[in-house]
Amino acid sequence: MSSERTMRPMSEESGYRRRPERRVSSQIQREVMQLILDRKLPAGAALPTETELMTDLGVSRNSVREALKALQALDIVEIRHGYGTYVGQASLTPLVDGLTFRTLAKLDDETGALAEILQVREVLEEGLIRRVAATLSEEELDRLEEVVARMEEAGREGVPFPELDREFHELLYASLGNALVPQLLGAFWTVFRRVAGVRGWTDDPAPEVTVRRHRDIVTALRARDVEGAQRAMADHFRGIESRAAQATRGVS
């Protein structure tokens, strides 16, 4: 115990033990996460107080606060000043922020970085569309067709329709009942739109082509043509990649 007390001032005064301190902080973060799991605390549930966490984990108040701030950045906990600390939503916001920064930071190969994100999303969607192709009901297909019709109307009026595009893809896989799917698709969509906004890219230069590609997907699904649906999805992504490459060259 005495040796530990002599070590801590060294960390504060000389900085000699800063690296171990960071390692200890990450360990405390894992312990807080394990506490949440062990106690089966749902999102929105109150965490123990700082004093209780100090006792449970055997660490200082500063160590607890440092760990909680790091977990807040990951949306694992939510600190409400004046009220306490609660279990967070564990959303994909940190992933979105990281991917956006990664793409924008690759100044020498921004097109390649964005293409990597689109490729991952394409692989995900081509696999998912096989799962829903044989199970989508006529009512669900009608809803998809209705979204495409709204896209077409917006295109005729010269109104961009990125949100309708997002709605189409989320609706397409809703029947899977997998809550992670729309979150992942939304994350990739948000990254793309953020990068486009920062770089000042124009909206879809050929909205009628985008509409046609979405309609081709629905047509193949109505025919229960799994391979055709996959091909239509692949064509859709070729169009997105082409637009991204053209836009990047335009601002380089």
PLY file of the C-alpha trace (Angstrom):
ply
format ascii 1.0
element vertex 252
property float x
property float y
property float z
element edge 251
property int vertex1
property int vertex2
end_header
0.00 0.00 0.00
2.85 2.36 0.86
4.56 1.75 -2.47
1.35 2.67 -4.33
1.16 5.95 -2.44
4.71 6.86 -3.40
4.03 6.06 -7.06
1.03 8.37 -7.52
2.87 11.63 -6.72
5.53 10.62 -9.25
2.81 10.43 -11.88
1.47 13.87 -11.00
4.77 15.66 -10.51
7.20 14.11 -12.98
4.93 12.44 -15.51
7.15 9.36 -15.31
4.19 6.99 -15.01
1.78 8.57 -17.48
1.69 5.57 -19.82
0.70 3.12 -17.05
-1.96 5.60 -15.90
-3.57 5.54 -19.34
-3.53 1.77 -19.28
-5.20 1.77 -15.86
-7.86 4.17 -17.20
-8.78 1.79 -20.02
-9.02 -1.04 -17.52
-11.42 1.00 -15.39
-13.53 1.65 -18.48
-13.81 -2.09 -19.07
-14.74 -2.63 -15.44
-17.52 -0.04 -15.64
-18.85 -1.73 -18.80
-18.70 -5.10 -17.06
-20.59 -3.65 -14.10
-23.35 -2.51 -16.49
-23.50 -5.98 -18.03
-23.38 -7.84 -14.71
-26.20 -5.75 -13.26
-28.17 -5.96 -16.55
-28.70 -2.20 -16.62
-30.70 -1.14 -19.70
-30.18 2.04 -21.69
-31.37 5.00 -19.61
-30.83 3.27 -16.26
-28.95 5.18 -13.59
-25.39 4.12 -12.84
-24.06 4.01 -9.28
-22.82 7.34 -7.96
-19.18 8.35 -8.29
-18.64 7.49 -4.63
-20.19 4.04 -5.10
-18.09 3.39 -8.19
-14.97 4.44 -6.27
-15.81 1.86 -3.62
-16.87 -0.88 -6.05
-13.82 -0.47 -8.30
-11.30 0.59 -5.66
-10.10 3.65 -7.54
-9.94 7.40 -7.04
-12.64 9.90 -7.97
-10.48 11.33 -10.76
-10.00 7.85 -12.22
-13.76 7.25 -12.18
-14.45 10.60 -13.85
-11.81 10.02 -16.52
-13.26 6.59 -17.32
-16.83 7.91 -17.47
-15.84 10.76 -19.80
-14.18 8.26 -22.14
-17.26 6.02 -22.09
-19.48 9.04 -22.75
-17.53 9.66 -25.97
-18.45 6.11 -27.00
-22.12 6.67 -26.08
-21.87 3.86 -23.54
-22.76 6.19 -20.69
-24.53 9.54 -20.58
-23.45 12.14 -18.05
-26.28 14.49 -17.08
-24.72 17.25 -15.04
-26.61 17.85 -11.86
-28.56 14.60 -12.20
-26.09 11.73 -12.44
-24.73 9.23 -14.93
-26.88 6.88 -16.95
-26.41 3.97 -19.33
-26.10 5.33 -22.87
-27.67 4.12 -26.09
-24.42 2.58 -27.40
-25.22 4.09 -30.79
-22.99 4.05 -33.84
-22.27 7.79 -33.57
-18.59 7.20 -32.67
-18.27 4.94 -35.72
-19.81 7.62 -37.96
-17.47 10.30 -36.58
-14.44 8.07 -37.00
-15.27 7.04 -40.56
-16.03 10.63 -41.56
-12.71 11.83 -40.20
-10.87 8.88 -41.78
-12.32 9.72 -45.20
-11.72 13.45 -45.01
-8.20 12.95 -43.64
-7.14 10.94 -46.70
-6.50 14.02 -48.79
-4.28 12.09 -51.18
-6.83 9.34 -51.79
-10.25 10.61 -50.74
-11.96 8.79 -53.61
-10.41 5.51 -52.52
-11.40 6.03 -48.89
-15.01 6.75 -49.85
-15.03 3.80 -52.26
-14.01 1.52 -49.38
-17.05 2.62 -47.37
-19.37 2.16 -50.35
-17.89 -1.28 -51.01
-18.61 -2.44 -47.45
-22.17 -1.14 -47.69
-22.64 -2.81 -51.08
-21.47 -6.20 -49.78
-23.83 -5.82 -46.83
-26.84 -4.90 -48.98
-26.25 -7.54 -51.65
-26.24 -10.18 -48.93
-29.29 -8.74 -47.20
-31.33 -8.46 -50.39
-31.02 -12.22 -50.89
-32.63 -12.71 -47.50
-35.63 -10.49 -48.20
-36.14 -11.24 -51.92
-38.31 -14.28 -51.32
-40.11 -13.02 -48.24
-41.22 -9.45 -48.98
-44.99 -9.19 -49.06
-46.92 -7.41 -51.80
-47.82 -4.73 -49.27
-44.15 -4.14 -48.46
-43.31 -4.01 -52.16
-46.11 -1.49 -52.66
-44.55 0.72 -49.98
-41.18 0.52 -51.71
-42.84 1.44 -55.01
-44.52 4.39 -53.32
-41.13 5.69 -52.13
-39.79 5.37 -55.68
-42.80 7.34 -56.96
-42.04 10.11 -54.47
-38.42 10.10 -55.67
-39.64 10.49 -59.24
-41.92 13.38 -58.33
-39.13 15.13 -56.42
-36.77 14.66 -59.36
-39.26 16.23 -61.78
-39.56 19.22 -59.48
-35.79 19.55 -59.16
-35.86 18.73 -55.46
-33.00 16.57 -54.07
-34.25 13.37 -52.42
-31.43 11.87 -50.30
-33.80 11.21 -47.39
-36.14 9.25 -49.68
-33.15 7.21 -50.84
-32.33 6.42 -47.21
-35.98 5.58 -46.47
-36.05 3.15 -49.41
-33.05 1.17 -48.19
-34.19 1.06 -44.57
-37.70 -0.02 -45.61
-36.25 -2.68 -47.90
-34.81 -4.62 -44.97
-37.34 -3.74 -42.27
-38.97 -7.18 -42.50
-35.77 -8.78 -41.18
-36.52 -7.33 -37.75
-32.80 -6.74 -37.23
-32.32 -3.45 -35.36
-28.62 -3.30 -36.25
-29.24 -3.25 -40.01
-30.84 0.22 -40.24
-28.24 1.55 -37.81
-25.35 0.31 -39.97
-26.95 1.50 -43.20
-27.71 4.84 -41.58
-24.09 5.13 -40.41
-22.70 4.60 -43.92
-25.32 6.94 -45.39
-24.50 9.67 -42.89
-20.76 9.40 -43.55
-21.35 9.76 -47.29
-23.60 12.79 -46.85
-21.23 14.45 -44.37
-18.27 14.06 -46.70
-20.35 15.34 -49.60
-21.41 18.36 -47.56
-17.89 19.22 -46.44
-16.53 18.92 -49.96
-19.40 20.92 -51.47
-20.46 18.19 -53.88
-23.58 18.89 -55.88
-26.70 16.77 -55.59
-27.48 13.86 -57.90
-26.76 15.12 -61.45
-29.07 12.47 -62.97
-32.01 11.90 -60.59
-33.99 10.07 -63.29
-31.22 7.43 -63.44
-31.26 7.04 -59.66
-35.05 6.61 -59.76
-34.78 4.00 -62.51
-32.19 2.00 -60.59
-34.40 1.90 -57.50
-37.39 0.90 -59.60
-35.33 -1.90 -61.17
-34.70 -3.26 -57.68
-38.43 -3.32 -56.90
-39.27 -4.86 -60.29
-36.83 -7.72 -59.71
-38.17 -8.26 -56.20
-41.75 -8.42 -57.46
-40.66 -11.12 -59.91
-38.96 -12.99 -57.03
-35.78 -12.76 -59.10
-33.04 -12.93 -56.49
-30.15 -12.71 -58.95
-31.86 -9.86 -60.79
-32.36 -7.98 -57.52
-28.68 -8.39 -56.68
-27.67 -7.15 -60.13
-29.97 -4.15 -59.81
-28.46 -3.35 -56.41
-24.94 -3.67 -57.85
-25.87 -1.28 -60.69
-27.19 1.17 -58.13
-23.88 1.15 -56.27
-21.87 1.50 -59.48
-23.81 4.71 -60.04
-23.07 6.01 -56.54
-19.37 5.21 -56.88
-19.22 6.92 -60.28
-20.89 10.07 -58.92
-18.52 10.14 -55.93
-15.47 9.78 -58.17
-16.66 12.52 -60.52
-17.45 14.87 -57.66
-14.05 14.29 -56.05
-12.24 14.99 -59.32
-14.34 18.13 -59.71
-13.11 19.63 -56.42
-9.53 18.40 -56.53
0 1
1 2
2 3
3 4
4 5
5 6
6 7
7 8
8 9
9 10
10 11
11 12
12 13
13 14
14 15
15 16
16 17
17 18
18 19
19 20
20 21
21 22
22 23
23 24
24 25
25 26
26 27
27 28
28 29
29 30
30 31
31 32
32 33
33 34
34 35
35 36
36 37
37 38
38 39
39 40
40 41
41 42
42 43
43 44
44 45
45 46
46 47
47 48
48 49
49 50
50 51
51 52
52 53
53 54
54 55
55 56
56 57
57 58
58 59
59 60
60 61
61 62
62 63
63 64
64 65
65 66
66 67
67 68
68 69
69 70
70 71
71 72
72 73
73 74
74 75
75 76
76 77
77 78
78 79
79 80
80 81
81 82
82 83
83 84
84 85
85 86
86 87
87 88
88 89
89 90
90 91
91 92
92 93
93 94
94 95
95 96
96 97
97 98
98 99
99 100
100 101
101 102
102 103
103 104
104 105
105 106
106 107
107 108
108 109
109 110
110 111
111 112
112 113
113 114
114 115
115 116
116 117
117 118
118 119
119 120
120 121
121 122
122 123
123 124
124 125
125 126
126 127
127 128
128 129
129 130
130 131
131 132
132 133
133 134
134 135
135 136
136 137
137 138
138 139
139 140
140 141
141 142
142 143
143 144
144 145
145 146
146 147
147 148
148 149
149 150
150 151
151 152
152 153
153 154
154 155
155 156
156 157
157 158
158 159
159 160
160 161
161 162
162 163
163 164
164 165
165 166
166 167
167 168
168 169
169 170
170 171
171 172
172 173
173 174
174 175
175 176
176 177
177 178
178 179
179 180
180 181
181 182
182 183
183 184
184 185
185 186
186 187
187 188
188 189
189 190
190 191
191 192
192 193
193 194
194 195
195 196
196 197
197 198
198 199
199 200
200 201
201 202
202 203
203 204
204 205
205 206
206 207
207 208
208 209
209 210
210 211
211 212
212 213
213 214
214 215
215 216
216 217
217 218
218 219
219 220
220 221
221 222
222 223
223 224
224 225
225 226
226 227
227 228
228 229
229 230
230 231
231 232
232 233
233 234
234 235
235 236
236 237
237 238
238 239
239 240
240 241
241 242
242 243
243 244
244 245
245 246
246 247
247 248
248 249
249 250
250 251
